[in-house]
C-alpha cells in the first residue's frame, strides 16, 4: 500500500473522527493532548514518536507521541498538544497543518488523551528536550503496515514493533485508529 501525504489528507477528510464522541466516562480523568505527526523523510512518509526518558513524571521509558497534560493556561486541548510538542521537539505551531482530531483514548494512569493528526515539513529540524525525550523515532508508515503487530489474547491490546521498540497502550490504540482510517482509502 503506497501512502502519501495527499492520500492521508484525503482519507482523513472523509472521516467522522473529528468529534471525540461521548466523554462522560472521562470526566474524572486528567486531559492530555498529543500530536500524531506525519512528514516525508528520505522518500518515506513517517510518523513521529519518541521514547520518554526516565526523568519524566509519567510513562517513563515508554514510546509516545509528542504531547502531554493540559495546563490551566491552555485555551484548548489542541493548544496543549501544540505547546507540549514545541517543548519536547521544538516544533513550531505554525509549521503544523492539523488534519483532524481522533477519538479520545483513556490511559491506565488516569489521563484521557485527545490525539490530533498533523503534517509537518519534510526532514524537520527537531530541537529535542533531552529531559523529556530519550530517543526520537521516525517510523516509516510502510513499516507499521507490515510490522509484526500483535494482539494480546488475554487483554485484547494491540502492539507494534519497530526495531527493538515496542509500541503499546494508548499510543498503539491511537496508531491503530489512524492506520485503520488511512487504510480504508
Secondary structure in CASP SS format (residue, H / E / C, confidence):
PFRMAT SS
TARGET T0000
AUTHOR 0000-0000-0000
METHOD secondary structure of the structure
MODEL  1
X C 1.00
X C 1.00
X C 1.00
X C 1.00
X H 1.00
X H 1.00
X H 1.00
X H 1.00
X H 1.00
X H 1.00
X H 1.00
X H 1.00
X H 1.00
X C 1.00
X C 1.00
X C 1.00
X C 1.00
X C 1.00
X C 1.00
X C 1.00
X C 1.00
X C 1.00
X C 1.00
X H 1.00
X H 1.00
X H 1.00
X C 1.00
X C 1.00
X C 1.00
X E 1.00
X E 1.00
X E 1.00
X E 1.00
X E 1.00
X E 1.00
X E 1.00
X E 1.00
X E 1.00
X E 1.00
X E 1.00
X E 1.00
X C 1.00
X C 1.00
X E 1.00
X E 1.00
X E 1.00
X E 1.00
X E 1.00
X E 1.00
X E 1.00
X E 1.00
X E 1.00
X C 1.00
X C 1.00
X C 1.00
X C 1.00
X C 1.00
X C 1.00
X C 1.00
X C 1.00
X C 1.00
X C 1.00
X E 1.00
X E 1.00
X C 1.00
X E 1.00
X E 1.00
X E 1.00
X E 1.00
X C 1.00
X C 1.00
X C 1.00
X C 1.00
X C 1.00
X C 1.00
X C 1.00
X H 1.00
X H 1.00
X H 1.00
X H 1.00
X H 1.00
X H 1.00
X H 1.00
X H 1.00
X H 1.00
X H 1.00
X H 1.00
X H 1.00
X H 1.00
X C 1.00
X C 1.00
X C 1.00
X H 1.00
X H 1.00
X H 1.00
X C 1.00
X E 1.00
X E 1.00
X E 1.00
X E 1.00
X E 1.00
X C 1.00
X C 1.00
X C 1.00
X E 1.00
X E 1.00
X C 1.00
X C 1.00
X C 1.00
X C 1.00
X E 1.00
X E 1.00
X E 1.00
X E 1.00
X E 1.00
X E 1.00
X E 1.00
X E 1.00
X E 1.00
X C 1.00
X C 1.00
X C 1.00
X C 1.00
X C 1.00
X C 1.00
X C 1.00
X C 1.00
X C 1.00
X C 1.00
X C 1.00
X C 1.00
X C 1.00
X E 1.00
X E 1.00
X E 1.00
X E 1.00
X E 1.00
X E 1.00
X E 1.00
X E 1.00
X H 1.00
X H 1.00
X H 1.00
X H 1.00
X H 1.00
X H 1.00
X C 1.00
X C 1.00
X C 1.00
X E 1.00
X E 1.00
X C 1.00
X C 1.00
X C 1.00
X C 1.00
X C 1.00
X C 1.00
X E 1.00
X E 1.00
X E 1.00
X E 1.00
X E 1.00
X C 1.00
X C 1.00
X E 1.00
X E 1.00
X E 1.00
X C 1.00
X H 1.00
X H 1.00
X H 1.00
X H 1.00
X H 1.00
X H 1.00
X H 1.00
X H 1.00
X H 1.00
X H 1.00
X H 1.00
X H 1.00
X H 1.00
X H 1.00
X H 1.00
X C 1.00
X C 1.00
END
